[in-house]
Amino acid sequence: MTNKHVLKKNWEFKAVLAARKQVVSKNLIIYYVPSEIFQVGISIPKQFANAVMRNHYRNQIRAIIRELDKTNILFRTIIIARKTFLSLDFKTKQQEIKNLYERIVKNGKRKV
């Protein structure tokens, strides 16, 4: 993922969260808002793990997102991990994220 595909600033996160569009599973919450390009921000709450482990999980999510077909995902998204997500194996995490992004694309097209 290049820098133009990453949400880093606090105001960018707040803008996406303010739209209040979300897809939810028992392991993840993804907030989204339509955009010209695909962008993603990742949040893992502090109480779940120390900084090293949070970075490890964040890197796993980035690796999964790199493998996604992002051509039809024209949304700014924020992925918030729940505690149950941290204990899943990589394949399950991959499938979970893929399914949620498919739901986002499906919901986004229906509302346009």
C-alpha positions, 0 to 999 in steps of 0.5 A: 500500500502506498501512502496515498492509500493510507489514512493517518491523520486524526481529521481523516479518521473523524471524517469517516467515523462521522459518516456512521456507515459501517459493516460489523462482524463479531471480529471486526468493524469497518466504517466506510464512506464513498471516495474517488480512491481506495484508502484505509486506516487501521485501529487496534485498541490499546487495551488489547495488546502492547505496542509490539503486538498491535503493530504485528496485527496491523501489519497482518491486516495490511498484508491482507489488504495488499492481496485484495482486488481494490479496483471496485472498492472506491471507499475510504475505510477504517478497520477497527479490530475487536479482541476476538480478531486477534486470536484468529489464524491468518486464513480466517482473518483473510476471509473475514476482511474479504467478506466485509469488503464484499459487503461494503461494495454491495451496500455502496452500489445499492445506495448510489 
